[in-house]
Structure formats: structure tokens, C-alpha cells
Amino acid sequence: MDITGKIITALEPRSGTSARSGQEWKSQEFVIEWMENQYPRHCCFRVFGADRLAQLNLQVGQEYTVSLDIDAHEYNGRWFNDINCWRAIAPQAGAPAPAPAATQAAPAPTAPAPTASEIPSPQQPAATDGGAEDDLPF
């Protein structure tokens, strides 16, 4: 799953030693915000491994497209989500932004010019018999 948004928070890095292998590990969690319709959405994800943290070099306030791997695991009858980032791509500096959709309004249609028979002559008084054409309340 890919999300494009801005990193708004970087939580404190965590590190330790694996009980099984005895090797050191490091991870850090980040929060990304993106707009879906008119409402902002947030997702907290983890980057695991010192080498991957150095490779991605995520910075707060920068926009990225992050690729996430979502999985869940069960512990004592409860389920927990794991959201891990395996790739993050920053927009390239100097790259042209995508062109916005055309926002120019189409020219308004013009009414055809009236013909000579439709123009009232000054000698003919306008019809004011109070018929259906007169919709004024007074």
C-alpha cells in the first residue's frame, strides 16, 4: 500500500539486542499525514533496521510516498496491527509539478441576434392586456 503525505512526527528511536540471535536491532516510528477528500488522515508506521533508517533518512516536515506492509498478529486473544515501511520516495527537487486540471470556464453561449420581425416597432404599442405574460403582483 502506498501513501503520499507529509511526515508530521518522528518518535524516539528504539534499540535493543535480540534474545534469539544476540544481534543488535534498531527501529523508529513515524506519523504521516495525507489528505483524503477534505479530511486529513494519519498513519503511524515503523522503519526497522539501522541500515534502512539510514537509507530512507525520513525528515519531519518533508513529503514522501511511503510503501507500507500491513500485517496483524494475535497475542492473548487480542489482535495487533504491524505497519512497516519498506520504501520511501521523496519528490524530486526541481521536478515539475503535475499540471492542474483545466479550470478555464467555457465561453458563455451567446443568444442569436433577433430578426427584424422580432424587434417591436415604435408605432406598435406593447401588449398590456394583463394576460399570461404579465406576472407582476401589482
Secondary structure, 3 states (H helix, E strand, C coil): CEEEEEEEEECCCEEEECCCCCCEEEEEEEEEEEEECCEEEEEEEEEECHHHHHHHCCCCCCEEEEEEEEEEEEECCEEEEEEEEEEEECCCCCCCCCCCCCCCCCCCCCCCCCCCCCCCCCCCCCCCCCCCCCCCCC
